[in-house]
Amino acid sequence: MASLDDLKKRIASVKSTQKITKAMKMVAAAKLRRAQENAEKGRPYSEKMNNVILNLSNGISDKENAPKLLSGTGNDNVHLCVVMTSDRGLCGGFNSNIIKKAKSYFSKILNEGKELKIITVGSKGNDQLKRVYGDKIIENISFKESKNVNYFDADKVGKMVIKKFAAGEFDICIIFYNQFKNVITQIPQVQQIIPLNNEQDENISDESYEFEPDEDEILNNLLPKNISTQIFKAMLENSASEQGSRMSAMDNATRNAGEMVDKLTIEYNRSRQAAITKELIEIISGAESL
Amino acid sequence: MSEEFKVEIVNPEKSFLSKEDVTEVVVPAFEGEMGILKDHISIISFLKPGIIIIHSKSKQEKFYVEDGIVEFKNNNLSILTSSIFNLNEIEKNKIQDLIKLAEEESNKPEINDQSKYIVDQKIEVLKSLN
C-alpha cells in the first residue's frame, strides 16, 4: 500500500488536473457558442449558392459542353481528398473520427487501383496520416494564425484545389469534415465537391431565368466560388464540432478526475485510520505486558 | 398596389442585410448597371466591383461590393457576395487600403486581361468614393 505521503501527493495532482480540464471546458463552452452561431449564420449563403447552381445547371441545355467543374473530367482515376481536422488536440474523438472515415475511404480507393492524393487542412490530421499515407500527402495547410474561421482562408484552399484541377492533377475531389449536430454528436462527413453531385431537389421550380451574361459564363464564374463556399461551410461546421467535442471530452475528464479524487481520499483516510489503529494496538499491548 | 419587394444580402459569414420595404435596387451587374423594380423577370447575373444602391421608402443606402451574384425571383432579390461594405460605415483609410491592394494586383505581370479589367474597375470605383 502506498504511503500516506504518496497518496496525499496524488490527490493534489489529480485535483490540479481537474482544475485544468474544468477551465478548458469553460473556454470550449464559450467558444462553442460563438462557433455555433457562426455556423448557423453561414448556412444561408451556402444554401443560396447551392440553389442558384442547381437552377443554373438545370437550365443548361448543352450538357456535353458543361464546365468541367460541374460535369467532371469523365474519368475517376485520381482522387484528391481534402481532410479537414483541427490544429489542437484534447478534443476527444474529433480528429480520430475524421481520420477513421478518411482511412476507410482511402483503402477502398487504393484497392480499386486508383491514385490517391491528399491535402490535409489542420496539423492534427497531418500528424495522424503522415505515418501511413505520408507519400500521398501533397499539401498541408494549417490556419494556426487565424483566430476565427474566415472566408479568406477557405478561399485560399478553394483556389488551390481549383488550380490543381485546372492543371489536370485529379479527377474527383472529396472533402472530409465533421458536421455539427449537437454537443455530443458530430457526424463525420464525406462530401464530393468536384464534380458537383447533382442531388435532385424536389422544390426546384422549372421557372426559367434570364441570364446576363449567358449561362456558361455565369457557371464558370460561380462554380469556383461554390467550391470555396463548400470548403468554408465545412470549416465552420468543423470549428463548431471541435469545440463541442472538446467540451464534452473535458467534461468527462473533469468528472473522471472527481471520481478519482473521491477514491483516493477514501484510500487515504483508510490508511490513516489503519496507521492510528496500529499505533494504538502497539501502545495497549505494550501497557498490558507491564 | 405596393411597389415594394424584399432584398436580402448574404455574405459567407452572415446575413448582411434583409429589408422588406425596398422600392428599387441598382446593382453593378457585369454588363452594366441594372436597376431592379418590383415584378422584374427572374434573373441571375453576377456583379463587378461597384456600388449597390438600395432605395426604400424612408431612405437610400449605398454599399460597395467587389464581386457577387444576384438572383431575382418572385420579388425576392438575393445578393450573394464575399466582400461588401456599407458606405456610411466604411472608413477613409480602409478605402485607401483597398486601393493599394488593387493597384498591387493590377501591376502584377502575370495578370490576365479579364482580371485586369475587373481590378481596374475596382480602382476606379474606389477612387470615385474619395
Interface residues (C-beta under 8 A of the other chain):
Chain A: N38 K41 G42 P44 Y45 S46 K48 M49 N51 V52 N55 L56 N150 Y151 A154 D155 S205 E207 S208 Y209 E210 F211 E212 P213 I218 N221 L222 K225 T229 F232
Chain B: V10 N11 P12 E13 K14 S15 A29 F30 E31 M34 I41 S42 I43 I44 S45 F46 I69 E71 K73 S78 L80 S82
